[in-house]
Amino acid sequence: MPTEKEVGRRASAPCCVPAESGGVTRRELLRLLGIGVLSIGAGGLLAACGAALPPIAPGATWRAGADAPFTRHGHSGAPLRGRLLTMGDRRSWQVASGGSDVNDPALTLEIVGGEFHFSQDSIDVPLGEPVRVVFTNEGLEVHDFSVISSNVYLVAAPGETVETTVVFEEPDTFFCSIGGHAAAGMIGDLLVDGEAAPDREYDTESGSTDIWWYDPATDRWEAASPLPHSLDHVSLVSSGDKVYSIGGYLQNIGDASSEVWAYDPDRDAWDRVADFPVSMGRGAMAAAFDGERILCTGGRSEPEGPPSATDVFAYHVDRDEWETLPTRLPTARDHVKGAFLDGVFWVMGGRSNGQRKNSTPVAEGLDLTTGEWIHGPALPVPESAGAVVALGNRVVVFGGEGPAPTPPGAAGRSFVVFPEAHAFDPVTLAWERWEDMPLAVHHQAHGVVDEILVSVGGGPVSGVSGSNATQLLTTA
């Protein structure tokens, strides 16, 4: 068994909800799951955990790209031939920020939220007339007031009051979109002229088969051949010639897949290759290509019960074979990402036992020359479901979600999405803070294409949320 070595000192450092199931109504789904939704733009950003962070280093700048032609909770991505191949994971509803731009409201509707309830569980509003909606958060956690059909999304910090004016055209459900809050009781009926919303069916299949190319040089999107069936929490890895879809979840988190598919860009086709060497399958793993093999570790086969995985596997792309390496990931983690740089497979962040509250700042690297694990300095923020890439001579970690500081006496735990981007120098063993993402997201598609870091989609609200934002980072 290889030994471990300690390199440097640890820096001081300060999803899944159950999956969707088909054929349920929106209200049933929200009650069961606490589905998250999207706020687009800077106003939807959530603050990070407040830990002391290094100063922002110059030379790395974000800009917006063309919106993706899909909205998904999580994504996988891999660079190939000057483009990024992206896969949409969980289906999500999109709620724009702010509601309708109307004046002279006919009435004012005041809503108060707390842990975990609204002041009313039923609201009656007039049809087609402007209504001023005022939402006050008297709780100790961040809450929001959301109505999907009317594009209402009002998010408030503890003690904050926010408002919008909107015209309601149809009855619906109102709820708090932050993961788990609707399931805990923050949900109610929006009546319009006394009429309640009918039970409507929604396609709530867990994953997506959609595959798209994004070209940062032309800022254009193009459809590619879809996957044979729906998957999410997949490890999508490029070998330079092909892209491999490894594992992931089928209809439910816990219904893991051991399938591996290879995408051939010349034929625009997916081919089944050797299965992942865990019979019950696995998703939410860290994976990276070392020039000959795809390395995989961490992840989970089930949402509850067994701990996060620590075994390490290598897929030999030239002979379509899997190998189990004689080592273990020192810190068991899932919803974790990895990157390969200068002979080291770096595994950054993640969470244990599938729980966001267990998000970690752990940084560990497998030295492929010695077979030993390097314990690097901790990430400046404890995050899971973030993005990790090798860019130049740095390992860059950006986005992700994790627990927010819980005020004394809080009834529950609040979670946030991090906008921070940090670059790790494996020579000096130091973290640099780069410019924050314009839109904080977690579980986004990502990759480096011609020295441009590309981030696609991801969730701006902790839990099940989605966006179609394309964000590009370039270095000087």
N, C-alpha and C positions, 0 to 999 in steps of 0.2 A: 504494500500500500504506500503510495507516495506520501512524503511528509509535507507539512505546510510551513511556509515561512512568512514572517511578519515584515512588511515593507512600510516604513513610515509609521506615523501615529494617527490614530483615528481623530478626525476633527470633531469637536463638540457639535452636536446637532440638536437642534432644539431637543367584480364586481358583481362580489357580484350579488345583485338581487336575483331572486328566482327568475327563470327565463319565461318569455312569453309562450303562450300555448294558443293554437289556432281555434277559431270559432267562438270567441268570447266577446262580450260587449265591451265598449270602452269603459263604462262605469265599473263593471266587474273586474276588468283588467287593472284599472287604476287602484281599486280597493285592494286587490291582491298584491300588486307589485309596487305601487308608488312610482309609476313611470315618470322619468324625467323628460323635459322638453328643452327646446333651444332658445337662447337669446343671442341674436347676432349683433356684433358690434362691441365697441369698447365698453358700453354701458352694462354689458352682461358679464364683465369679468368679475371673478371672485378673488378676494385678497388671499395671499399665501399666509403661512402660519406665523409670521412675525419673528422668525428666527433671525439672528444677526447674519447678514450676508456680506460677501466681499463686494467691493466697489465694482461697478460695471466697467468692463474692459472695452476699449475702443476697437473699431475695426470689423464688427459683425452687425449687420443691419437686416431687419425684416422688411418685407414688402408683400403686398397682396397679389395673388394670381387669380386667374379665372375660376369662378366657383365651380365646384364639382357638379356633375349632372345627377347627383344622388345625395340623400341625407341619411346618414347612418350613425349609430351609436359608436361603433368602433370599426377600425379598419386595419387592414394589413397592406403592406406595400413592399416592392423590391425594384431596384433599378435594373434596367436592361436596355442596352443599345441606345443610350442617350435619352431614355424616357423612364417614367416610373409606372410600373404595373401596379394597379391598386385594386383592392377587393373590399367591398362594403360588408360589414359584419351585421350587427343588430339593426333591425328596422326601427326608426324613431319618427315621431311626429315633430313638426317644426312649428314653433311659435315665434313670430317676430316680436321685437321689443316695442312696447309703447301703445299699441292699439291704433284706432282710427284718428285721423287729424281733423277733428270737428270742434266747433265752438258752441257757446250758448246752451249748456246742458239743461235738459228738462228737469232733472233731479240729481241729487247727490246720494250715492250709495257708499256708506261707510262700513268697512270690513276690518275686524281686528283678528289677528292670528297669534297663536302661542303654542306651547308644547302640549299636545299635538292636536289642535282643534282650531276652528274658526268660530267667530261670535255667532254665526248663523249656519245652519246646515241646509237651508233652503232660501233662495233669493228670487224675488219676482220683479222683473224689469219690463218696461213698455217696449213694444215692437217698433223698430225703425226710428226711435228718438234718441238724441244724444244723452248719455248718462255719464256723469262725473263719478268715477270710481276711486275711492280713497282707501288705501290699505295701510294699516298701522301694525307693526310687529311689536307686540308686548312680551314676546318670548325672550329666551336667552340664546337662541340659535338663529341663523339666517332662515327666513321663510319667504315664500312667494305666493302670489294669487294668480292662477293661470286659467284661461279659458281658450281652448284650442281653436274652436270655430270662429271666434271673434278676434283672434290675434292679440289677446291680452296676456301680458307677462309683467307683473309688478313684483320685483324682488326687493326685500328690505332687510337691512341689518337690525340687530336687536335695538329697540327704541326708535327706529326710523319710521317715518311716514312717507309714502310715495303715492302718486296718483296719475291717472290718465283719463281721457274722455273718449268714449266709444259708443258706437251704434250697434245694438244687438239685433241680429236678423233671425236668429233661431235659438231654441232652447238647447242646453248642453249641460255638461258637468264642470264645476269649478273645483280646483284642487291645488295643493302645494306640490310642485314638480320635483323638489329635491328628493333624492333617492330614499325611499322608505317612509316619507312623511305622510303621503296619502294613505298608505297601508295602515299607518298608526292612527288615522282618524281625520286628517286634514283634507276633507273631500265633502262636496255637497251638490245639490241640484240647483241649476240656473233655470228658472221658469221665465218664459216670455209670454206676457199677457195671460199668465196663469197656466200656460201649457208646458208640460214636462217633455224632456227629450225622449224620443223612442229608443228602444234597445236597437243599436245598430251594430252590424258585424264588421270587424276589421281584420285585415290580414296581419296576424301577429306571429307569423312564422319567425323563429328565432334568428336565423341567418339570412344570407342573400347569396345568390349565384352570380351577381353582377361583377364583371371585370372590365376595367377601363385603363386606357393608356393616358398619361399626362406628359406633355412635352413642354418643359420650362422654357426652351428656346423660342417656341412659337406661341406659348401660353394657350395651347389648345388641348381639348379632350377628344378621345376617340374610343369607341366601344371595341372590346376584344371578346373572344369566344368565352362564354360563361362556364363556370364550374359545372360538373355533372349534377351536383345537388347542393342544397343549402348548407353552409358552414359558417361558424363564427369563432372568434378567438384562435384563429389559425396562425401558424408561423409561416410567413411567406418569405422565402430566401432566394436570392439570385446567385447562380454559379458563374455568371458571366455569359453563358450560352443559353441557359434555361432558367425558369423560375419554378421553385418547388413549393407546393402547398402541403404543409406537414401537420397532421392531426387536426385539432380543433373540436368544436362541439357541434352536434347535429341539431335536434329540435329543442333540447334542454341542456343547460349547464349540468353536467353530471352524466349526460348521454354523450360520452366522448368518443371520438373517432380515432382509429389507428391508420386510416388511409393516408397515402402520400400520392400526390399527383404532380406531374412534371408538365410545364407549359412550354411548347415548342413554338417560338415566334415565327419561324419560317412557314409552318403549317397552320398557325393560329389555332392550335388544338392542344387539349389536355390528354395525357397518357397516364394510366395507373402504373406505379412502380412499386418497389418493395415496401411493404407495410412498416409502420413504426413498430419497434420491437417491444411494445407493451400491449398485451391482448385487449385490455379494457380501454385503450386509447388514452389520449392526453391532450389538453389544450392549455392556452395561456403560458406557453414556454418561452424561454430565451433561446435564440438561435442565431448563428452567424456562419459565414463561409470562410474557411481558412486558406483557400486556394486549391484545395484538393477534396476537402470533406466539409459537410455541413454539421456543425456542432449544436447539440440541443441539450438543455438541462432545465430543471425546475418544472413548474406547471402543476396541474391537478387533473385527476381523472374523475373526481366527484366533488360536488359543492360543499359537502359537510363530511365529517367523519375522518377519513384518512388524512394525514398531514400532507403538506406540500411536498413535492418530489425532490430528491437530491441526486438521483442517478444521472450519469452523463453518457450521451450516445454520440456516435459519429457516423454519418452517412457518406459512403464512398460513391461519388457521382459517376466515376468511370466504370464501376462494376456493379452498380445497383445493389449494394450490400450495406447492412447496418452492423456496427461494432459497438459493444458496450465497453467503455473505457474503465480502467481500474482505479477510479477515483470517485469522490462524491462532492457535490456542491456543499461547502462548509455550512452555509445558512440556507435552510429549506425555504423556498419562495415560489409563489406563482404570480400571475399578472406581472411578469418580469421581462425585461428586455436585455439584449446583449449585442456586443459588437466585437469584431476582431481587429486588433491593431498591433503591429510589430511583434508577432509571435505569441500574443496573449489574448485569450477569449475573456473579455470583461463582461461580468454579469452585474447589472446595476439596479438598485432599488427593489421593488416588488413588495409582496405582502405574504404573510403566512396564513395557512388554513383558509384561504379564500376570503378573508375579512379585511375590509378597508381600514378598520381601526388598527390593524397590524401592519400598516404600511411602514417600510423601513428605509433608512438611509444607507444600508450596507452596500459596499462596493468590493467585489472580489473578482480576481482574475486568475484563470488557469494558464500557467506558463506551459506551452506545448513542448518546449525543449526539455524542461526538467520534470514535467508532470506535477509540479508543485503549485499550490494555491497562493496567490498574493493577496494580502489583506490591505486594501488601499484606504485612504482617508474617507470618512463618511461623506455622503452627499450633503450639501447644505440644507436640503429639505427632505423629509422622509416621504417618498412618493411611491405609488404603484400605478401600473397601466400607463406609464409615460413612454417616451421615445428615446432610443439610444442609437447613435450612429458613430462611425469613425469618419472624421473630417480632417484631412491633412494629418497633422501629428497630434490630434486631440481626440478624445472620446467625448462627445457632446450629449448631454442629457437635458431634455426639455419637456415641459408639460407634466401631466400626471395628476393624480388625486391622492388625498390623504386626510387624516383627521385634523380639524381645526382645534385650537386651544378651547377647552370647555370651561366656561366661567363657573365659579363655585356655586353650587346649588342647581346647576342645569339638570333638567330632567332626562336629557338624552345627549347623544354625541352628534356634533355637526361636522360635515365634511366639505372640503374645498377643492377647487381645481387650481393648480399652480401655473402662473404664466412664466415663471423663471426659466431661463436657459443657462446651463453651466457647462464649462468645458474642463475636462480633466487632463492634465499633463502627466503622462506616465513616467516621465524622466524626473521632474521636480516633485512629483507627488503632491501637486497643489491644484485646487479648484479655482477657476476664473469665472466670474459672473459675466455673461453676455447679455445683450439687450433682450428684454422681456418679449414674449410673444404678443402680438397685437390682440389676439383672441386666445385666452387660456383654454386649453383643451386637454383631455386625457384619452388614451386609447385611439390615437390617430394613426393613419397610414403615414409612413415616412421612409425616406431614403435619400442618398446623395447622388445627384446626377450632374456630371461635369462640374464638380466642386460647388454646386448649389444644393443646399439642404432644403428638401421639399417636405412639407407637412400638409396632409389632406384630411379634412373632416375632424372627427373626434368629438367628444362630448364636452360642452362648456359648463354643464352642471353635473356635479358628482352623482354617480349612479347611471341609470339608463337615459342618456341624452344624446343628441346628434347634431351635427352641423354639416354644411357643404363648403366650408371655408378652405381655400388653398392659401398657404402661407409659405413664403420663400425667404431663406436666410443666405446672404452672401457675405464673404469675408474679404477684407481689403488685401 
